Amino acid sequence: MRLISYLTLCALIILVLAVTARPQAAKSELVGEVRDQNGALVPNAKVNLTDISTGQSSSRLSDNGTFIMTNLKPGVYNVAVEASGFKQLVREGVRLATGERVRLDVVLEPGAVSELVTIVQDASLLRTESGGLGQVITNRKIVDIPLNGRNFLSLVTLSAGVAQPPPTTGGP
């Protein structure tokens, strides 16, 4: 009887942990700073992020001029930043990939909020927020390549700069 109650308790704990755990690898983050032309941080700037594919948007106010947006679906976004006394800035085509933390710093120009500055450019390919290096391999590429025995290690060679070690000969 004691063993059954112990196993039931373990199963309940595992179930609660599984429900509360959030998958982190399939999400992206956007961080950055909002500055004026003199380089000073602009507090309480509204940062609005719109997913191009779905049209869903989310917004956040910059704290001391810095912002962080977490748990974002990978995709292409338009980022609009506005603050009182400054022209609205829109950055189109910011690409967020799985597991990436992208830094996007913006400089606002003085003017009315009704004035608009649009930048059509992707975020920098240099990822300064982490020392990790990663690459997303598309599903189509994985399905199309022949794999010997379905060994997943063959997929490693799809990433740039990666080579498999030479085969071992079996002797010392």
C-alpha positions, 0 to 999 in steps of 0.5 A, a space after each residue: 500500500 505504501 508503494 502505491 501511494 509513493 508511486 501516485 505521489 511521484 506521478 502527480 509531481 511529474 504531471 504538475 511539473 510537465 503542465 507548468 514547464 514552458 518550452 523555451 527553445 521554440 521562442 525568441 526574445 527582442 531586447 534593445 534601447 530607445 535613445 534620442 539623437 544625443 544618445 540619452 535613453 528615452 524612458 516610457 517609449 512605447 514599443 509595439 511589435 506586430 507579427 507580419 504573418 498573423 497581424 497579432 501585436 504586443 506592446 511594452 513601455 521601455 523602463 529607463 529606455 530599455 525594453 525586453 520582449 520575451 516568449 515571441 514566436 519565431 517569424 518576421 515582425 514590424 517594430 514601431 517605437 513612439 515617445 512623446 516629443 519624438 517622431 514615430 519610428 517603424 522598423 520593418 522586417 525584423 526576423 526572429 529565429 527559434 531560440 534567438 535573442 535579438 538586440 534592436 537599438 533605436 534612435 528617435 528623432 525630435 518631432 511630432 508623434 504623427 511624423 513617421 520614420 520607416 526603416 526597411 531593414 532586417 536586424 543585425 546578423 551579429 547577435 551580441 546578446 549571447 556567446 552561443 552560435 546556432 542555426 535553424 535548419 528548415 524542415 524541408 531540408 531535413 526531409 530532402 536529405 538522405 540519411 544513412 540509417 536515420 542517424 541524426 548526427 548527419 544533420 549536424 553537417 547542415 550547419 555552416 562551419 561544422 564538420 564530422 570527425 574522421 571515422 575511427 579505424 578500431 585500433 590503437 
